[in-house]
Amino acid sequence: MLAACTVKPADGNATQAASQASPKESAQESPQPSSVSITADDGVKIFARLYKTEKPKALILLFHQAGSGKGEYATIAPRLNAAGYEALAIDQRSGGELFGENETARLVGKDPGYLAAQRDLQAAVDWAKTQKLPVILWGSSYSSSLVFPVAAANPGLVKAVLSFSPGEYFDDKTLIRTAAAKVAVPVFVTSAQDAAEIKDARAIFDVVPAAGKVRYEPKDGGVHGSSTLIAAKNPKGVEANWAAVLAFLKGVTG
């Protein structure tokens, strides 16, 4: 089992070797994703892309940041495929066109707010139950906070959580820490190289009771949310950050 720790990237050859050993960020390494739709418990249709791979180790549910959509994972999901993970990227009802069309948000119309999207994350978890694979939650910005209450509400189903730039983004400024204190599975938490963001992420990380938790601090190149793993958004730090993520996933799934 992973031990609780704070990780900083290694210098020189160690980081370079880890980067070279990891799968390339290329959509050509996996089949084209298929379209999937899921229905939330209030009847909202959730649009998604399913990235399949042979003999997957787990199914990773990918949730986007504010103003975004499933396209946020267009380069991330194929790389997860190449590492042996199936992935589902959804369009939440609170989102936009930062990475392309968000079909769910367009259908819903007026943005109902971040917290309303928790129904969409839960709908993805309910769908994942039918896939007979270990389930891992992955959130970006506001959804990196929502993964904690969703994980807490699904004990025994969620195997691990990855949280990219979490914070108390909601009216209740203790909502996420309260939920994180109930999450007993391995957790990976990271943030941009910003003092306030690091502080917010640490406050949530510190209350997680799981032994297998990792707080990763980018040494040279960390940006907000899952964009820290997109070369076009973070050319300087993307490979070291990917090495940390893949090491965590390997520790969880073998």
C-alpha positions as CSV (number, residue, x, y, z in Angstrom):
1,M,0.0,0.0,0.0
2,L,1.1,3.5,-0.7
3,A,2.3,5.5,2.3
4,A,1.1,9.0,3.0
5,C,3.7,11.5,1.7
6,T,4.5,14.7,0.0
7,V,6.3,14.3,-3.3
8,K,8.6,16.7,-5.1
9,P,10.0,15.9,-8.5
10,A,13.6,14.5,-8.7
11,D,16.2,16.5,-10.5
12,G,18.2,15.4,-13.6
13,N,18.4,11.9,-14.8
14,A,15.7,10.4,-12.6
15,T,13.0,12.8,-13.9
16,Q,14.2,12.4,-17.5
17,A,14.2,8.6,-17.2
18,A,10.7,8.6,-15.8
19,S,9.5,10.9,-18.6
20,Q,11.0,8.7,-21.3
21,A,9.5,5.6,-19.8
22,S,6.0,7.0,-19.8
23,P,3.6,6.7,-22.7
24,K,3.6,9.4,-25.3
25,E,0.9,12.1,-25.4
26,S,-0.6,11.1,-28.7
27,A,-4.1,10.3,-29.7
28,Q,-2.7,7.8,-32.2
29,E,-1.8,5.4,-29.3
30,S,-5.4,4.4,-28.7
31,P,-8.6,3.9,-30.7
32,Q,-10.9,6.8,-31.3
33,P,-13.3,7.4,-28.3
34,S,-16.9,6.5,-28.6
35,S,-19.9,8.7,-27.6
36,V,-21.7,7.7,-24.4
37,S,-24.7,9.3,-22.8
38,I,-25.8,8.9,-19.1
39,T,-28.9,10.1,-17.3
40,A,-28.5,11.9,-14.0
41,D,-31.0,11.3,-11.2
42,D,-32.9,14.4,-12.0
43,G,-33.3,13.4,-15.7
44,V,-30.5,15.6,-17.2
45,K,-28.7,13.9,-20.1
46,I,-24.9,13.7,-19.5
47,F,-22.8,13.5,-22.7
48,A,-19.4,11.7,-22.5
49,R,-16.6,10.1,-24.4
50,L,-15.4,6.6,-23.6
51,Y,-11.7,5.8,-24.2
52,K,-11.3,2.0,-24.2
53,T,-8.2,-0.1,-24.0
54,E,-7.4,-3.8,-23.9
55,K,-7.3,-5.5,-20.5
56,P,-7.7,-2.3,-18.5
57,K,-6.4,-2.1,-14.9
58,A,-9.2,0.3,-13.9
59,L,-11.8,2.7,-15.2
60,I,-10.9,6.4,-14.6
61,L,-13.8,8.9,-14.5
62,L,-12.5,12.2,-15.8
63,F,-14.3,15.4,-14.6
64,H,-13.5,18.9,-16.0
65,Q,-12.9,22.4,-14.6
66,A,-15.1,25.5,-14.8
67,G,-16.0,26.7,-18.3
68,S,-14.7,23.5,-19.7
69,G,-16.0,20.1,-21.0
70,K,-14.9,16.6,-21.9
71,G,-12.5,18.0,-24.5
72,E,-10.2,18.9,-21.6
73,Y,-9.1,15.2,-21.7
74,A,-8.5,14.9,-25.4
75,T,-4.8,14.4,-24.9
76,I,-4.9,13.1,-21.3
77,A,-7.2,10.1,-21.8
78,P,-5.2,8.5,-24.7
79,R,-2.1,8.6,-22.5
80,L,-4.0,6.9,-19.7
81,N,-5.1,4.3,-22.3
82,A,-1.5,3.7,-23.2
83,A,-0.7,3.2,-19.6
84,G,-3.4,0.5,-19.3
85,Y,-6.5,2.5,-18.0
86,E,-9.9,2.9,-19.5
87,A,-11.3,6.4,-19.2
88,L,-14.7,8.2,-19.4
89,A,-14.6,12.0,-19.8
90,I,-18.0,13.7,-19.2
91,D,-19.6,17.0,-19.9
92,Q,-20.9,18.4,-16.6
93,R,-23.9,20.8,-16.6
94,S,-21.6,23.5,-15.1
95,G,-19.1,24.1,-17.9
96,G,-18.4,25.7,-21.2
97,E,-16.3,25.7,-24.4
98,L,-12.8,26.2,-23.1
99,F,-11.7,22.9,-24.7
100,G,-14.5,22.6,-27.2
101,E,-18.3,22.0,-27.1
102,N,-19.9,21.0,-23.8
103,E,-23.1,19.2,-24.9
104,T,-24.6,18.9,-21.5
105,A,-24.2,22.5,-20.6
106,R,-25.6,23.5,-23.9
107,L,-28.7,21.3,-23.3
108,V,-29.2,22.6,-19.8
109,G,-28.8,26.3,-20.8
110,K,-28.2,28.6,-17.8
111,D,-25.3,27.4,-15.7
112,P,-26.8,26.0,-12.5
113,G,-23.5,26.4,-10.5
114,Y,-20.7,24.1,-9.5
115,L,-22.5,22.2,-6.8
116,A,-25.3,21.1,-9.1
117,A,-22.7,19.2,-11.2
118,Q,-22.2,16.7,-8.3
119,R,-25.3,14.9,-9.7
120,D,-23.4,14.4,-13.0
121,L,-20.3,13.0,-11.2
122,Q,-22.6,10.6,-9.4
123,A,-24.3,9.6,-12.6
124,A,-20.9,8.7,-14.0
125,V,-20.1,6.6,-10.9
126,D,-23.5,4.8,-11.3
127,W,-22.7,4.0,-14.9
128,A,-19.2,2.8,-13.9
129,K,-20.8,0.2,-11.7
130,T,-22.0,-1.7,-14.8
131,Q,-18.4,-1.9,-16.2
132,K,-17.1,-4.4,-13.7
133,L,-13.8,-2.6,-13.3
134,P,-12.1,-0.8,-10.3
135,V,-13.2,2.8,-10.4
136,I,-10.9,5.8,-10.0
137,L,-12.2,9.4,-9.7
138,W,-10.2,12.3,-11.3
139,G,-11.2,15.9,-10.9
140,S,-10.0,19.3,-12.2
141,S,-10.5,22.6,-10.3
142,Y,-14.0,22.7,-9.0
143,S,-14.6,19.0,-9.8
144,S,-11.4,18.2,-8.0
145,S,-13.2,19.3,-4.9
146,L,-16.5,17.5,-5.8
147,V,-14.7,14.1,-6.1
148,F,-14.3,14.1,-2.3
149,P,-18.1,14.1,-1.5
150,V,-18.7,11.7,-4.3
151,A,-16.0,9.3,-3.1
152,A,-17.3,9.5,0.5
153,A,-20.8,8.7,-0.8
154,N,-19.6,5.6,-2.6
155,P,-17.5,3.6,-0.1
156,G,-16.4,0.2,-1.4
157,L,-16.8,1.2,-5.0
158,V,-14.2,4.0,-5.5
159,K,-10.7,2.7,-5.5
160,A,-8.7,5.9,-5.5
161,V,-9.0,9.7,-6.1
162,L,-6.9,12.2,-8.1
163,S,-7.6,15.8,-7.3
164,F,-6.0,18.6,-9.4
165,S,-6.3,22.0,-7.7
166,P,-9.0,21.4,-5.0
167,G,-10.4,24.2,-2.8
168,E,-13.5,25.2,-0.9
169,Y,-15.2,26.6,-3.9
170,F,-18.7,26.5,-2.5
171,D,-20.8,28.6,-0.1
172,D,-20.1,26.1,2.7
173,K,-16.4,26.7,3.2
174,T,-16.0,23.4,5.1
175,L,-17.9,21.2,2.7
176,I,-14.9,19.6,1.0
177,R,-12.8,19.1,4.1
178,T,-15.8,17.4,5.8
179,A,-16.1,15.0,2.9
180,A,-12.4,14.5,2.6
181,A,-12.2,13.4,6.2
182,K,-14.4,10.4,5.2
183,V,-12.4,9.2,2.2
184,A,-10.4,6.1,3.2
185,V,-8.9,5.3,-0.2
186,P,-5.6,6.4,-1.7
187,V,-5.7,10.1,-2.8
188,F,-3.4,12.1,-5.0
189,V,-3.6,15.9,-4.6
190,T,-1.7,18.5,-6.5
191,S,-2.0,22.2,-7.4
192,A,-0.4,25.0,-9.4
193,Q,2.7,26.8,-8.2
194,D,0.6,29.4,-6.4
195,A,0.8,30.0,-2.7
196,A,-2.9,30.3,-2.1
197,E,-3.7,27.3,-4.2
198,I,-1.1,25.2,-2.5
199,K,-2.5,26.2,0.9
200,D,-6.1,25.3,-0.1
201,A,-5.0,21.9,-1.5
202,R,-3.0,21.1,1.6
203,A,-5.9,21.9,3.9
204,I,-8.0,19.3,2.2
205,F,-5.2,16.8,1.8
206,D,-4.3,17.0,5.5
207,V,-7.7,15.7,6.7
208,V,-7.8,12.7,4.4
209,P,-7.4,9.7,6.8
210,A,-6.1,7.2,4.1
211,A,-2.6,5.9,4.5
212,G,-2.1,5.8,0.8
213,K,-2.3,9.5,0.1
214,V,0.2,11.6,-1.9
215,R,0.5,15.4,-2.1
216,Y,2.5,16.3,-5.1
217,E,4.2,19.7,-5.4
218,P,5.4,20.5,-8.9
219,K,8.9,21.8,-8.7
220,D,9.2,23.5,-12.1
221,G,5.9,23.8,-14.0
222,G,2.6,23.4,-12.3
223,V,-0.6,25.0,-13.7
224,H,-4.2,24.9,-12.5
225,G,-6.3,21.8,-12.8
226,S,-5.7,18.9,-15.2
227,S,-4.0,21.4,-17.6
228,T,-0.8,20.6,-15.7
229,L,-0.7,17.4,-17.8
230,I,-1.3,19.1,-21.1
231,A,1.9,20.0,-23.0
232,A,0.4,23.0,-24.7
233,K,-0.6,24.5,-21.4
234,N,2.4,23.4,-19.3
235,P,5.4,22.6,-21.6
236,K,7.9,23.1,-18.9
237,G,6.5,20.7,-16.2
238,V,4.3,18.3,-18.1
239,E,6.6,15.3,-18.1
240,A,7.6,15.4,-14.4
241,N,3.9,15.8,-13.5
242,W,2.9,12.9,-15.7
243,A,5.6,10.8,-14.0
244,A,4.1,11.5,-10.6
245,V,0.6,10.7,-11.7
246,L,1.5,7.4,-13.3
247,A,3.6,6.4,-10.3
248,F,0.6,7.0,-8.1
249,L,-1.7,5.0,-10.4
250,K,0.8,2.1,-10.5
251,G,0.9,2.1,-6.7
252,V,-2.9,1.8,-6.6
253,T,-3.5,-0.7,-9.4
254,G,-0.1,-2.5,-9.8
